[in-house]
Amino acid sequence: MTLLEQRYRFILKMLPAFYRAEREEEMVEAFLQGAGPDDDGHSARPSWGEVASIAALAIRIRLGGIGAAPRSRAVGDAVRLAALLGLGYQAAISWITIVFSLRALGYRPGQSPLIAPGGQASELVSIVESLVWIAAFAALTLGKVRAAKLLGGLGLTYVLVMLGIDILTWPRSVIDSGPYVLVIVVPVAALLTAYHRDAPVRRSPQLSALPLSLAAIHIAIALAFTNAWGTAAAPSQPTMWIAGWIDPHSVTAAALLIAGLLSLTRKTRPACRLALAVVALPIAAARSPLFLLGAAGPMQPYTITLIIQCSALLILCLVLTVASLRALPRPVQLPLRGRN
């Protein structure tokens, strides 16, 4: 066995065992023939294109779609559902952001802007970013997967660039903003990987309006909690206890806890439980109280609330993962016919 063949076989280990059992010899032979007789020295190695194609094939098989093995199909459905839930959450947050940005810009009859002219550009950029996430979710619900991937990738790139700039100017941004970036990274990564060419695409136009409805409900709650749609009441311990449960991430944490408990007590598909676990993990990170540890006075109740939410979500994520893995179909034991 030549060194090049060893390297090809090592790269092919990314593929599931049942797929390698049937196709490894054929694939290695094809790769070696394409490499030619001169590529058998110590410097010979698979090209980056070949590595990328094998990685894409491995993702497509493990996150199965139409015609895949039952276990791979269930895992693929879970990741696709996690992408839908995550982008839907991001769309709801974006609607809320747009409302508050418009308010800050002064689009209220007879009232002056709440920010100086220099801050208007950042608010406009925030509105544009929010529209990108809303459009990404709408495209996914309408079955426009390529458009959703393009918009999701664009939004994620902007967020990562801004995080990098923040870290250069203020290293503490890793703690303050990093967990919230994870809430965006996970669903976009799920979108880019699980919605491959074999993935089923379901169109649900009515679902595209759900984030707006959820945002309207949250804004109504905020209206009830704030003073005349202005600055929140002066910080006090009762106020901070309430505040810990009405911001968008807190409402989402509570909804996930309820949905997770219902999925555990009822006959729910393993894919749904696994999807909830995938979504709960970044939300748990976002509820991490690291940026408030040591805070005293009025902020102490808020810190305690974050600790409760983060711990509950992590426990839920663990329980859902174990329950879903136990209920998933057994892995394929015998070689199956596959596709390149």
matplotlib code that plots the C-alpha trace (Angstrom):
import matplotlib.pyplot as plt

x = [0.0, 1.5, 1.6, -0.9, -3.4, -3.0, -3.8, -6.9, -8.1, -7.5, -9.6, -12.4, -12.8, -15.0, -17.6, -19.9, -18.7, -21.5, -20.8, -17.1, -17.7, -19.3, -17.7, -14.2, -12.3, -14.1, -13.5, -9.8, -9.2, -10.9, -8.9, -5.6, -6.4, -7.1, -3.8, -1.7, 1.5, 3.7, 1.9, 3.2, 6.0, 6.1, 4.8, 1.8, -1.5, -5.2, -6.1, -8.1, -11.0, -11.0, -11.0, -13.9, -15.9, -15.5, -16.4, -19.6, -20.5, -20.0, -22.3, -24.9, -24.9, -24.8, -27.5, -29.6, -32.5, -34.8, -34.0, -31.4, -31.1, -33.7, -31.1, -29.4, -32.7, -33.8, -30.6, -30.9, -34.5, -33.4, -30.7, -33.0, -35.7, -33.0, -32.1, -35.8, -36.3, -33.1, -33.7, -37.3, -36.0, -33.5, -36.3, -38.5, -35.5, -35.0, -38.6, -38.2, -34.9, -36.5, -39.2, -36.7, -34.4, -37.2, -38.2, -34.6, -34.4, -37.4, -40.1, -42.8, -45.3, -44.4, -41.4, -37.7, -35.1, -33.7, -30.1, -27.7, -27.3, -24.0, -25.7, -28.3, -26.0, -25.6, -29.3, -29.8, -27.2, -29.0, -32.3, -30.7, -29.1, -32.5, -34.2, -31.5, -32.5, -36.2, -35.7, -33.5, -36.3, -39.0, -36.9, -36.5, -40.2, -41.0, -38.7, -36.0, -33.1, -30.3, -31.6, -31.9, -28.3, -27.0, -28.8, -27.9, -24.2, -24.2, -25.8, -23.4, -20.4, -21.4, -21.9, -18.5, -16.7, -18.3, -17.4, -13.8, -13.6, -15.1, -12.6, -9.7, -11.0, -12.3, -11.2, -14.0, -16.4, -15.6, -17.5, -20.1, -21.0, -19.6, -22.5, -25.0, -23.1, -23.3, -27.1, -26.6, -23.7, -25.6, -28.7, -26.8, -24.3, -27.4, -28.9, -25.7, -25.0, -28.4, -30.2, -28.2, -29.4, -31.1, -32.9, -36.7, -37.9, -41.3, -43.0, -45.1, -45.9, -48.0, -45.0, -43.1, -45.5, -45.0, -41.8, -43.8, -46.6, -44.2, -42.4, -45.7, -46.5, -43.1, -43.4, -46.8, -45.2, -42.4, -45.1, -46.7, -43.4, -42.0, -43.1, -45.0, -42.8, -39.8, -37.0, -37.7, -38.5, -35.7, -33.8, -35.0, -35.0, -38.7, -38.1, -35.0, -36.8, -39.4, -36.8, -35.1, -38.1, -39.4, -36.4, -36.5, -33.8, -35.6, -38.9, -37.3, -35.6, -39.0, -40.6, -37.8, -38.2, -41.9, -41.5, -38.8, -40.8, -43.8, -41.7, -40.3, -43.8, -45.5, -44.8, -42.6, -40.4, -36.7, -35.8, -38.0, -36.3, -32.8, -33.7, -34.8, -31.5, -29.5, -31.4, -31.3, -27.6, -26.7, -29.6, -28.2, -24.9, -26.6, -28.2, -24.7, -24.3, -20.5, -20.7, -22.7, -20.9, -20.0, -22.8, -24.7, -27.6, -30.4, -28.6, -28.3, -31.8, -31.1, -27.9, -29.7, -32.4, -29.8, -28.1, -31.4, -32.2, -28.8, -28.7, -32.2, -31.5, -28.2, -30.0, -32.8, -30.3, -28.6, -31.8, -33.2, -30.0, -29.9, -33.6, -33.4, -30.3, -32.0, -35.1, -33.3, -33.3, -30.3, -27.3, -27.0, -25.1, -25.0, -23.6, -26.3, -26.4, -25.3, -24.7, -21.8]
y = [0.0, 3.3, 6.4, 8.1, 5.2, 5.4, 9.0, 8.5, 5.8, 8.0, 10.8, 8.4, 7.7, 10.7, 8.6, 6.3, 2.7, 1.1, 3.3, 2.6, -1.1, -1.0, 1.8, 2.4, 0.1, 1.6, 5.1, 4.6, 3.0, 5.9, 8.5, 6.7, 6.5, 10.2, 10.9, 9.2, 7.1, 10.0, 10.9, 8.1, 9.9, 11.3, 14.6, 13.1, 13.8, 14.2, 17.6, 20.0, 19.6, 15.9, 16.4, 18.9, 16.6, 13.7, 16.0, 17.1, 13.5, 12.6, 15.4, 14.5, 10.8, 11.5, 14.3, 12.1, 13.3, 11.5, 7.8, 7.8, 5.2, 5.7, 6.9, 9.3, 10.7, 11.3, 13.1, 15.2, 16.1, 17.2, 19.5, 20.9, 21.6, 23.2, 25.5, 26.5, 27.2, 29.1, 31.3, 31.8, 33.0, 35.3, 36.7, 37.5, 39.2, 41.2, 42.5, 43.7, 45.3, 47.1, 48.5, 49.8, 51.2, 53.1, 54.5, 55.5, 57.2, 59.3, 57.9, 58.9, 61.7, 64.9, 63.5, 64.1, 61.3, 59.5, 59.4, 61.9, 62.2, 60.3, 57.2, 57.1, 55.3, 52.4, 52.1, 52.1, 49.3, 47.4, 47.7, 46.4, 43.4, 42.6, 42.6, 40.1, 37.7, 38.2, 37.5, 34.4, 32.8, 33.8, 32.3, 29.0, 28.7, 29.4, 26.6, 29.0, 27.2, 28.7, 32.2, 31.3, 30.0, 33.1, 35.5, 33.5, 33.3, 37.1, 37.8, 35.5, 37.0, 40.5, 39.3, 37.6, 40.6, 42.9, 40.5, 40.5, 44.3, 44.4, 41.9, 44.0, 47.1, 45.5, 41.9, 41.4, 41.2, 37.5, 37.1, 39.8, 39.1, 35.6, 33.6, 35.7, 35.1, 31.3, 31.7, 32.8, 30.4, 27.2, 27.7, 29.0, 26.1, 23.7, 25.5, 25.2, 21.6, 19.8, 21.4, 19.6, 18.3, 15.3, 17.1, 17.4, 20.9, 21.8, 25.1, 26.8, 30.4, 30.9, 30.1, 33.1, 35.4, 33.7, 35.7, 38.9, 37.7, 36.6, 39.9, 41.8, 39.8, 40.6, 44.3, 44.3, 42.8, 45.4, 48.2, 46.9, 46.9, 50.2, 53.7, 55.3, 53.3, 55.0, 54.0, 51.1, 51.7, 52.6, 49.5, 47.8, 44.2, 43.5, 45.2, 43.1, 39.9, 40.7, 41.9, 38.5, 36.9, 39.3, 40.0, 38.0, 35.5, 34.8, 34.3, 31.9, 30.0, 29.6, 28.5, 25.9, 24.6, 24.1, 22.6, 20.2, 19.0, 18.4, 16.5, 14.3, 13.5, 12.8, 10.6, 13.0, 12.0, 11.7, 14.3, 16.9, 16.2, 16.4, 19.6, 21.2, 20.1, 21.7, 25.0, 24.9, 24.7, 28.2, 29.8, 28.4, 30.0, 33.3, 33.1, 32.6, 35.2, 35.5, 39.2, 39.8, 37.6, 39.6, 42.1, 43.2, 45.4, 45.6, 43.4, 40.5, 39.1, 39.3, 37.4, 34.7, 34.5, 34.0, 31.2, 29.4, 29.7, 28.6, 25.6, 24.5, 24.7, 22.8, 20.0, 20.0, 19.8, 16.8, 15.0, 15.6, 14.4, 11.2, 10.5, 11.2, 9.1, 6.2, 6.5, 6.9, 3.9, 1.6, 2.3, 0.3, -2.9, -4.3, -2.6, -0.7, 0.5, 4.2, 7.1, 9.3]
z = [0.0, -1.1, 1.2, -1.1, -0.7, 3.1, 3.0, 0.9, 3.2, 6.2, 4.6, 3.8, 7.5, 7.6, 5.9, 8.0, 8.4, 6.5, 3.5, 3.6, 3.8, 0.4, -1.5, 0.0, -2.4, -5.4, -4.2, -3.4, -6.8, -8.6, -6.6, -7.3, -11.0, -11.1, -9.2, -11.9, -11.5, -10.6, -7.4, -5.2, -3.4, 0.1, -1.0, -2.7, -0.9, -1.7, -3.1, -1.1, -3.6, -3.0, 0.8, 0.4, -1.7, 0.8, 3.7, 1.8, 1.1, 4.7, 5.9, 3.3, 4.5, 8.2, 8.0, 5.8, 3.6, 1.1, 0.8, 3.6, 6.4, 9.2, 11.8, 9.4, 8.2, 11.8, 12.6, 9.4, 10.2, 13.7, 12.4, 9.8, 12.4, 14.6, 11.7, 11.2, 14.9, 15.2, 12.2, 13.3, 16.7, 15.0, 12.8, 15.8, 17.5, 14.3, 14.2, 17.8, 16.9, 14.0, 16.2, 18.8, 16.1, 14.4, 17.8, 18.5, 15.1, 16.1, 13.8, 16.2, 15.4, 17.3, 19.2, 18.7, 18.2, 21.2, 19.8, 18.5, 14.7, 14.9, 16.1, 13.4, 11.0, 13.4, 13.9, 10.1, 9.8, 12.6, 10.6, 7.4, 9.3, 10.9, 7.5, 6.2, 9.0, 8.4, 4.7, 5.4, 7.5, 5.0, 2.2, 4.1, 4.9, 1.2, 0.1, -1.3, 0.3, -1.8, -1.0, 2.7, 2.7, 1.0, 3.3, 6.4, 5.4, 4.7, 8.1, 9.9, 8.2, 9.3, 12.9, 13.0, 11.5, 14.0, 16.8, 15.6, 15.6, 19.1, 20.4, 19.0, 20.7, 23.8, 24.5, 27.1, 24.1, 24.0, 27.3, 26.7, 23.1, 22.3, 23.7, 21.7, 18.6, 19.2, 19.0, 15.4, 14.5, 15.4, 13.2, 10.3, 10.5, 10.6, 7.6, 5.5, 6.3, 6.7, 3.7, 1.1, -2.3, -0.8, 2.0, 1.9, 1.5, 3.0, 2.0, 4.7, 3.7, 6.8, 9.0, 7.7, 9.7, 13.0, 14.1, 13.6, 15.8, 18.5, 18.3, 18.7, 21.8, 23.3, 22.5, 24.2, 27.3, 27.1, 26.8, 30.0, 31.8, 30.7, 31.5, 28.6, 26.0, 27.4, 29.7, 32.0, 35.6, 38.0, 38.9, 42.0, 43.2, 42.2, 38.9, 38.2, 39.1, 36.5, 33.9, 34.1, 32.6, 29.9, 27.6, 24.4, 25.4, 28.7, 27.0, 24.6, 27.5, 29.2, 26.0, 25.4, 28.9, 28.5, 25.0, 26.2, 29.2, 27.0, 24.5, 27.3, 28.7, 25.4, 22.4, 20.5, 17.5, 18.5, 15.8, 17.6, 20.9, 19.4, 17.6, 20.9, 22.5, 19.6, 20.0, 23.8, 24.0, 22.5, 24.3, 27.5, 26.6, 26.0, 29.5, 31.0, 33.8, 33.4, 32.6, 35.8, 38.3, 41.4, 40.8, 43.9, 44.8, 42.3, 39.7, 42.0, 41.3, 37.6, 38.0, 40.0, 37.3, 34.6, 36.7, 37.1, 33.3, 32.2, 34.5, 33.6, 29.9, 30.2, 32.2, 29.6, 26.8, 28.4, 29.1, 25.6, 24.0, 26.0, 25.4, 21.7, 21.1, 22.9, 20.7, 17.4, 15.0, 15.4, 13.2, 10.0, 10.7, 7.1, 4.0, 2.1, -1.4, -1.5, -3.8, -4.4]

ax = plt.figure().add_subplot(projection="3d")
ax.plot(x, y, z, "-o")
ax.set_aspect("equal")
plt.show()
